[in-house]
Amino acid sequence: MKKLKIVAIVTLATCIGMFVSCMSAAIDPQKAATELAPITRTATKNSEGVYYCIFVRSFADSDGDGVGDFNGITEKLDYLNDGDDTTTDDLGVTGIWLMPIYDAGSYHGYDVKDYYSVNPDYGTMEDFDAMVAAARERGISVILDITCNHSSVNNQWFLDSMDPDDPHHDWYRWARKGDINCNIDRKIWGHAAWRYATNGWYYAGLFDSCMPDFNLANEDVKKEFSKITKFWLDKGVTGFRFDAVSHVFNAAELRSGESTFPASNEWWSYITDEIESNYADAWNVGECWEATPLRAKYAESLQSLFHFDLGKRISSALKVGNGGQNGIAKLFASAGDAYKEVNPEYIDATFLTNHDQTRFMTLINNPDAAKQKEQMKCAAAIYMTAEGVPFIYYGEEIGMKGANPGDERVRTPFIWNEKSKTSPSWYSEQFGTIDTQNKDTTPLNVQEKDDNSIVEYYKRIIRIKTAYPELYRGRMTPLWTGSKQLTSWLMSDTAEAGVVDPTIASGKTAFVVHNVSNTVVTVDIPKEALAQISGTDLIFSGNGEVSLVGTTLTMPAYSSAIIGELAAVPQVE
């Protein structure tokens, strides 16, 4: 018996040793630098990491009715992030942005009928709650799209407001013909800004006649939106994506004496203060599709705004194989400087394209499919390694295509497998055709078996982005190598660089380089970079075998490199 016990103890000890050894080996930052491998992801705040935008209707259909739903998202959460750093089969995102999920009048959901209920096409409130809970269990933050500018014409508030004596009348912008304080003949984007209603009045509807605009100067409306945001935050949502930020007090609908930007800024300050007074960790991001100078002004009231038109600039550089004199880096930095001049705690929200724009693969439009794939991967690495929080538009990570005009053409069902291309869906039912733009797009289940696919590359760069504080929290400084085929910059998580919270800064700096051309480029790392980076390890080598010999860097076509100090191997206690 004693002998058996000793053998059992030895065997147990051996197993424990092997387990600890395996656990230690599971996380190897050096391996993750050159291939898809586990790495400890340290981005944990709602305002850190990488987000994934989901159009629920098109993402995942759990019941076979052709419409994506909440249960479909729940079933696919392990694809987005399984919550386990030792695995590599998940994408690795840390947050999701859900396009409108409320009861609405249109397929896209931006005309809300009831802000306190979910779209029945997507499931029940219980399904929504379960999805949010499952996401949070995996460390995935959830932000909701919300339209404060307008509602649906079928919203009960608007229906009530048609009566001039109803308290809701002043919730919307109404005017009569001949009202000297309003110009109801104003046009915007080529159509009427004011719409005639059956009650004989005109209502403001900047975007569409089915979307009447709120009067956000009304105190009751302000209080109602405070209640709405609290309702969803109480359910576990971690923030909001605010639609049409610059239009809430548009000049085309204002009465005499009202202001545009000052009133807009005051409104957004109010709503974000309301949110953050009760939910200090909430993170909100605004859609302000304007030129940088105007967009930057809104940084006074919004900590984050989407960085529009990066996709066009990056695709242009990749098409010609020339980034000029570090033009891409300067584009990022100049916008960042404008934002931070208004708000030093500003956090950029970067993306290639979104639900209103032609998809990036279509923007590139390269007849050479193999080269197009490499350009897509390079573009991903560029915006993922820049300052701020990157947002992936669903399907981007598998190279889905889609051309605007025709917003529905860039909102087609996600291609999980070959069957997804021809299965009946809301898209084929509503528009009478399947999505032919993606007939040659390689489905996810096939790409996941190919180490060189777009999605496997996304998994790699997302893991690097979320593992290194200098990348997910750092500030960006352009630093050119002298080659027009390369774009490059420093990323610094230091107090001197102006990070949002210097008390938790890691003190690390890395040098980021991307080759936007179809040729091999060899350069020396600039002395200014060597003087600031925390090390000369190759943190990331992507899209070809990058070579770093001493301070000489050789980069294959469309490759990317990050040079700094490798993350520490986690210690198993």
C-alpha positions, 0 to 999 in steps of 0.5 A: 500500500505504501508503495502504491501511495508513493507511486500515486504521489509521484504520478500526481506530482509529475502530472502537476508539473506537466500541467504547469509546464503546458500552461507556461508554454501556452502563452508565448509572446515570441511565438505570437510575433510570427504566427497565430499563437496564444498571448495574454490580452491585457486590454480590459476597459470598455474604451480599450481593445478592438470592437466589432460592428454587428448588423443583427439582421445579417449576422447570424440566424439561429432559427432558419427564418432568414433573419439574424437574431440575438440567439444567433449572436449568442451562438457565435460569441465564441467566434468573436471571443471565447474568453480564453487567452490560451485558444486561437480559434476565436477572433479575439475582439473585446467589444461589439457595437450592435446597430439598432436593435429597437422596435423600428419601422425599417429593415435598418432600424434607425427609425425607432418606434419604441426605445424601450423594446427590442425588434421582434424580428431579432427575438425577445427581451429575454433573448437580448438579456441572455446575449448581453450576459453571455457576452459579458461573461467572455469579457466582451463589452456591448454598446448600442446604436441609438438615434437621438436625432429622430424617431419613426413616424409610427412612434407613439410620441410622434403620433401624439405630437400631431395634436397641437394641444398634446404635451408631446407636440413640442417633442418634435419640430413642427411649423406652419406655412408662413411661420416667420421663425422657420424656413420650411422651404429649406432643402438639405442633401437635395431633398426637403428638410420639412415634410407636410403632415396630414394635420396641416402642419410641417415637421422637420425630417432631415433624413427621410419623411419617415424619420421626424426630428426631435426637438432636443431643446425640450427639457422633457425630451432630454429627460426621456433620453436620460431614462432611455440610456439608463434603461439599457445600461441597467441591462448590462450595456456598456455604452452607446454609439450616437447616430448623426451627432452633428445634425441634432440642431441642424440649421435647416430646421432651427427656429430664429435665435437657435444655434447649431454647434453650441446647442449640439455640444450642450446636448451631447454634454448633457447626455454623456454627463447623465450616463457617466454620473451613474456609469463611470466606466461607460464608453460612448462614441459619436458618428460625426461625418464631417471634415476634421475641424468640425468633427474635432469640435465635438470632442469637447462633449464626446470622448470618442468620435469615428475617424471617417475616410481612413479607408479611402486614404489607406486604399489609395496608398495601397493601390499606387504602392506609395504612401508619400512622405508618411502621409497615412501616419500624418493623417492619423496624427493631424486629426488626433492633434485637432481632437486632443487640442479640444479634449486631451483625454480624447480616444480615437475610434478608427475604422476602414468602412462602415454600414453606409460606405462601400466595403474596403475589398470593393474599394481596393478593386484589384483584379488580382485576387491574391494581391487584393487579399494581401492588400486587405491584410495590410490595411487591417494591420495599418488601422489596428496598430494606429492610435485608438480603438479600431472597429471592424465592420462585420464581414470585413475580416473575411473580405466581404464585398459590397458597393454603395450607392444602395446601403443594403448592398453593404449590409448583406448576410455574413458568409459563414459557409458556402450555403450562406451565399444562396440561402433564403434571407431577409435580403433576398426576400426584400430585394428579390435577389441573392447577394451576387457581389460575394459569390467569390468570397471565401466563406469563414469555415474555409478561411479558418483552415487556411493559415494565410487567410484574411481572417486568420491574419485578423486573429493575429493582429487583434491579439497583438493590439489587445496584448500591448498597452503601447498599442491599445492605449498609446499615443501616436507620433509619425516617424518616417523611415525615408521610404515612400513605400513605407508608413511608420510611427511610434506608439507610446504608453507614457505620461510624456506622450499624453496618454489618458491616464498616466498613472497606469502607463506602462512606460513602453514605446514601440515602432510600427512600420507598414509596407504599402507597396508590392515590392521588398523594401529595406531600411534602417530603423531611424535613430529617433526610433531607436532612442525611444523604443523599449526594446528591439524585439520583433513584437509582430511580423506579418504578411511575409517574413520580415527580417530585422538584423541589427537595426536593418529592417527588410519588409516584403510586399504589404508586410507589417512590423512592430519593434519594441519589447516583447510582452513578459511570459505570464508566471504560473503560481 
